[in-house]
Amino acid sequence: MKSTKLLLLGLGAAILFFILNNKHERKIEKHALENLNLQLVGVVDSVDKLNGYNGTGVIKLKIITSNIKYYDPRRHLDYYYCIIKNGIAEVYDGSADNLYRGDTVKINTKAKVITWTHDRNEKQSATIWINDSDSFYDYIKKYHQRL
């Protein structure tokens, strides 16, 4: 009987953790992606592929078209998808392992979709998500200090 109560208590705690974590992720996505509503097309200039972040890396795009010309959320958001300035978008996306210099990339943050085309006209797409690892954003800060 005691082990059944402990099992139920543990199951309840796991469900509560899942619900709270899901709510946290949803809030981050709303602020960093949906509210941004970025519609961008660009060409990959460079990719900094990072180990240990599920393919997430720093992708620099030369902007061809964008509905946003300047965006720097670092003072307002703890977790964010990109920085845009001077015709360059610095994107933090989980597709970094699949992108190469010269690829054409289309981003729609409201729909949470990134699409890219390699030189061979091979079109691929993936779901956009926000990396909410504090160590990832520590890396981004160090990355900017090196520039």
Buried (B, 14 or more C-beta within 10 A) or exposed (E): EEEEEEEEEEEEEEEEEEEEEEEEBEEBBEBBBEEBEBBBBBBBBBBBBBEEBEBBBBBBBEBEEBEBEEBEBEEEBEBBBBBBEEEBBBBBBBBBBBBEEEBBBBBBBEEBEBBBBBEEEEEEEBEBBBBBBEEBBEBBEEBEEEE
